[in-house]
Amino acid sequence: MTTPQTPRHGGALQRLRTAGMDVVQGFVTVTRNSMALLGLVLALGTGVLLTQPHIRDSAEEHLFGWLMDRQIAANGVVADPTAIDRVTVADPSELPEHQALIADWLSRKYRVAKEPLSALVAEAYDVGGKIGVDPKLILAVMAMESRFNPFAASPVGAHGLMQVMTRVHTDKYEGFGGAMAAFDPLTNLRVGAMVLEEAIRRAGSVEGGLRLYVGAVTTDGREYIDRVLSEHERLQRVAQGQRVGFNAYQRRTPAATTATPAPMPAAPAGVELEAEAQPDSLPSVAKAS
């Protein structure tokens, strides 16, 4: 009787299974070692970045540049995450009530967004308190000079919100980085407020100071003074919570009372007056809605 033979394919299957297990075990071992090596590299890299700031800064710069290049390739527009740092704005809801009322009224009258106007109102109050000038007068001058346009320029070289003569007051801009700072809203406000304070102190009165500020040499500056003081009166009432029309309380000084204007104090040697504002170049007052 013949004895049946054991199939050989059972041994081959066992060898295949063993080989597979060896491959899997080897893959796991290699992966584990690779992860350990990667962790070591990351740890060393982190240590280098923490101990070598210049390397970290260079890496950040290259990474940021790469991201910008990718964005340009995708959109054609360069994004600048630091742009928000250059914006002159303030939250109107965070202002004291009287300042918020002024910001809201000026925003509606001159059609300027509340957020930048809120920043200007807050700065006028801060600067005015430090130099002893009514912040509402600063804002009234700003309204008449530029209608809150920070890039306004006159033919004679007056610039910015307060229309300061940049070439005359170059020294005042030195502490702000140079004459180009005239187009920074807050810097222009600060310099203009200083010029206004000097003019009032030199003239001995607000009206005389405004006459010096506008550089009224060939005229008595009556129309300009009336416009500024009228706006100042309106802002005072707005701050008190009154409902004030955009054209209300307009002051009109009779020409006869100023036919012979008082002589103005002489300007210090080497210092020019502000540019004279001609009546036809003065901004018109917006009508109440």
C-alpha positions, 0 to 999 in steps of 0.5 A: 500500500502506498503512503500519501506524500505531504503537499509541498505548497504548505512549506512555501506558504510558511516561508512567504509568511515569514518573509512578509513579517520580516519586511513589515518588521524591518519597515517598522524599525526603519520608520521608528529610526527615521522618526527618531532621527527627524525628532533629533534634527528638529530638536537641534534646529530649534536649539540653533534658532533659539540661541542664534537670533540672526539665523532665526530672523533670516529664516523668517525673512526667507519663509515670508518672502517665499509665502509672498512669492506664492501669493503673488503668483496666485493672486497678483497682489502683495499682502502686507500683514503689517498694514494695520499698524499704519492705520490712524483709527480709533474705536468710537465706542471707546471715546468719552461721551463728549468726544464721541459726540464730536467725532460723530458730528464731524463725521456726518458734516465732512463725510469722513469715516468715524474711525479715523475722525475718532483718532483725530479727536482723541489726539486733539484732546490729548495734545490740547491738554498738554499745550494749553489749547482748547482741543475743539479749537484745534479741530475747528482749525483743522476743519477749515484748513483741510476738511480733514484731508490728511493729504491736502496741499496748498499752492504755497506749500502748506500740507496736511490736516492743519496746513502747516507750512512745511518749509517754515517749520522743518525744525518741528518735524525733525523729531518725527523723522523729517518733513515727509511726516507732514503727511502723517495725520497725527504728526501733522496735528501735533505740529499744527497744534504747536504752531497754533499755540505759539501764534496765540501766545505771541499775539496775546489772544485767540483771534490774534493767534488765528490771524497769525496762523493763517498768515493774514498780512494783506487782509485782516483775516476776519473771514477766516477768524469768523469761520474758525470761531463759528465752528469752534462754537458749534463743537462746544455745543455738540460736546454738551450734547446739543443738537447743532446744525452744520451752519448754525451759530455762524459768526459774522464780524462787521467790516467796520469794526475791523477796518483798522486792524491792530498791528500784529506782533512781529515774527521772530527773525528768520521765521515766516508766517503761515500762508495767507488763506484767500477768501475764495479758497476757503472751504465752504461749510457743508449744509445741514442735512 
